[in-house]
Amino acid sequence: MRGCIDGRMRHRDHRFEWTRAEFETWARGVAERFGYDVCFLQVGPEDVEDGAPTQMGVFTQVSEQVH
């Protein structure tokens, strides 16, 4: 991401930071293991090159079909 120094956090309160791909891979794995669908949303104003400053995963439980 532009403006970030490699290996440093963007904010002192951050415990870790993931790329969008890392976050999506993790979230899809969790969703699959626990029976959820997940969709991804951008949070904040989107920069043309870098996208939004943060991302969000919305998990929705997949209902079991009753026969």
Protein Blocks (a to p, Z undefined) as FASTA:
>chain_A
ZZiaehiafbfkbmbdcdfklmmmmmmmmmmmnopacddddedjddfklopfbdcddddd
dddddZZ
